[in-house]
Amino acid sequence: MSVAENYVDRAKIEKLIAENGVLGDMSLSQAYQSIRRIIRRIPKNPNGALYGDPKFEPLFKTVKMDTGQYERIISEQGNTEYQYAFPAVFIRFINVRYLVDQNRTNEGRAQMRIRYILDNVNNQDDDMEIEPFEVFHRINNAIQDARDYEKSLSERCNLMYWDMPQSCEELQPFWIDYELYFREDESYQYRNWIRKYIIFPQFTNYSDSPHFNKPDVTEPTWEEVSGFYAPPLLQWGYYNIVGLWNPEGLWRDE
C-alpha cells in the first residue's frame, strides 16, 4: 500500500465520483421532477397511510407545470382551461439566470414558485380558514426533508416568500417561493468529455490507485520536480513589482 492510500478514504472518493458522474442531476428539469415527486407523496391525512401503501390518498390530485391554468379557469371570458382535479399544485420558475464567471458558466439561480390551489367550499368556517397555513407547512416540511435524498435540491432550496391572493370561483390560490441553485451539467463543458488518469511523479504515481497494475514512474526525480525557480539575473535592468521595466541606471539611482 502506498503512502497516499494511508490518508485517502478511497470509498468516499468513489462515492463522490459516482454521485457527480451522472450528468444533469442538478439541472432545472431535475429540480422540477423532484418537487413534483415530493408533492405527490404528501398524504391527504397527515396521520394516514404513507406513500406506496394501497390505501394511500394524496393531498393534491393534480401536480403540473404552471402555464397559466388558474388564470384561464377564472377568466372573465369563462373557463377556457382543460378539466383539472382539485386540490392542485402548479409549479413554475421565474427570474432564471446564469452566472457569468469563466469557471461557473454551468451554474444558475432561479426563483421557484409553487402555487397550490384549494377548493374548500366552507373556507370561511373557523375550523377551515387556517387550513392554508397547515398545507403550507406540510409542503415546506416535505421539501426540506427531501433535500437529504433529492440531489437536485441539495445545494440550495431556501424558503423566500408566501402569499395568499384573492380567492375566486370557490378556489383559494396560495404561492410559495423558493430560492433555488441549479447546475446545467449536461451543457457544453461535458460534450466529448473523456476521463483521464494523470500521474505527476513524484507527487502521485500508479501505486496510489488500485486500478492500475503498472510500475511506478521513477523519472523525473524529486529534486527535479520540486524546489523554487530563480530566473537568471538581468545585467541591464529589471521589472519592478507592477511589471514596469526599469533600466539599470534608474535602478542604481533608486
ChimeraX attribute file (.defattr): number of C-alpha atoms within 10 A of each C-alpha:
attribute: neighborCount
match mode: 1-to-1
recipient: residues
	/A:1	9
	/A:2	13
	/A:3	9
	/A:4	14
	/A:5	13
	/A:6	10
	/A:7	8
	/A:8	11
	/A:9	10
	/A:10	13
	/A:11	9
	/A:12	10
	/A:13	11
	/A:14	11
	/A:15	11
	/A:16	11
	/A:17	11
	/A:18	10
	/A:19	12
	/A:20	13
	/A:21	11
	/A:22	11
	/A:23	14
	/A:24	18
	/A:25	21
	/A:26	23
	/A:27	23
	/A:28	23
	/A:29	13
	/A:30	19
	/A:31	23
	/A:32	19
	/A:33	14
	/A:34	20
	/A:35	21
	/A:36	19
	/A:37	15
	/A:38	16
	/A:39	20
	/A:40	18
	/A:41	17
	/A:42	20
	/A:43	18
	/A:44	16
	/A:45	12
	/A:46	10
	/A:47	7
	/A:48	12
	/A:49	15
	/A:50	17
	/A:51	14
	/A:52	9
	/A:53	9
	/A:54	8
	/A:55	10
	/A:56	16
	/A:57	19
	/A:58	18
	/A:59	18
	/A:60	20
	/A:61	14
	/A:62	18
	/A:63	22
	/A:64	14
	/A:65	16
	/A:66	15
	/A:67	11
	/A:68	11
	/A:69	18
	/A:70	19
	/A:71	12
	/A:72	15
	/A:73	19
	/A:74	17
	/A:75	13
	/A:76	9
	/A:77	8
	/A:78	9
	/A:79	14
	/A:80	13
	/A:81	14
	/A:82	8
	/A:83	9
	/A:84	14
	/A:85	10
	/A:86	17
	/A:87	19
	/A:88	19
	/A:89	23
	/A:90	20
	/A:91	20
	/A:92	16
	/A:93	19
	/A:94	11
	/A:95	9
	/A:96	14
	/A:97	11
	/A:98	17
	/A:99	12
	/A:100	11
	/A:101	9
	/A:102	7
	/A:103	8
	/A:104	11
	/A:105	16
	/A:106	19
	/A:107	18
	/A:108	18
	/A:109	19
	/A:110	18
	/A:111	20
	/A:112	26
	/A:113	21
	/A:114	23
	/A:115	23
	/A:116	24
	/A:117	22
	/A:118	21
	/A:119	17
	/A:120	16
	/A:121	12
	/A:122	11
	/A:123	18
	/A:124	10
	/A:125	10
	/A:126	9
	/A:127	9
	/A:128	12
	/A:129	12
	/A:130	12
	/A:131	14
	/A:132	18
	/A:133	12
	/A:134	9
	/A:135	17
	/A:136	15
	/A:137	12
	/A:138	15
	/A:139	17
	/A:140	16
	/A:141	11
	/A:142	15
	/A:143	21
	/A:144	15
	/A:145	11
	/A:146	17
	/A:147	16
	/A:148	10
	/A:149	10
	/A:150	20
	/A:151	16
	/A:152	25
	/A:153	26
	/A:154	17
	/A:155	13
	/A:156	14
	/A:157	21
	/A:158	17
	/A:159	16
	/A:160	13
	/A:161	11
	/A:162	16
	/A:163	11
	/A:164	15
	/A:165	10
	/A:166	9
	/A:167	15
	/A:168	12
	/A:169	10
	/A:170	13
	/A:171	19
	/A:172	19
	/A:173	21
	/A:174	22
	/A:175	18
	/A:176	19
	/A:177	21
	/A:178	19
	/A:179	16
	/A:180	23
	/A:181	24
	/A:182	26
	/A:183	22
	/A:184	20
	/A:185	20
	/A:186	15
	/A:187	13
	/A:188	11
	/A:189	11
	/A:190	10
	/A:191	9
	/A:192	7
	/A:193	8
	/A:194	6
	/A:195	6
	/A:196	6
	/A:197	7
	/A:198	9
	/A:199	14
	/A:200	12
	/A:201	17
	/A:202	17
	/A:203	11
	/A:204	15
	/A:205	19
	/A:206	19
	/A:207	19
	/A:208	18
	/A:209	15
	/A:210	12
	/A:211	8
	/A:212	12
	/A:213	9
	/A:214	10
	/A:215	9
	/A:216	15
	/A:217	15
	/A:218	10
	/A:219	11
	/A:220	11
	/A:221	11
	/A:222	12
	/A:223	8
	/A:224	10
	/A:225	13
	/A:226	10
	/A:227	8
	/A:228	6
	/A:229	6
	/A:230	6
	/A:231	6
	/A:232	6
	/A:233	8
	/A:234	9
	/A:235	8
	/A:236	10
	/A:237	15
	/A:238	16
	/A:239	12
	/A:240	10
	/A:241	7
	/A:242	6
	/A:243	8
	/A:244	9
	/A:245	13
	/A:246	14
	/A:247	13
	/A:248	13
	/A:249	10
	/A:250	11
	/A:251	14
	/A:252	9
	/A:253	6
	/A:254	5
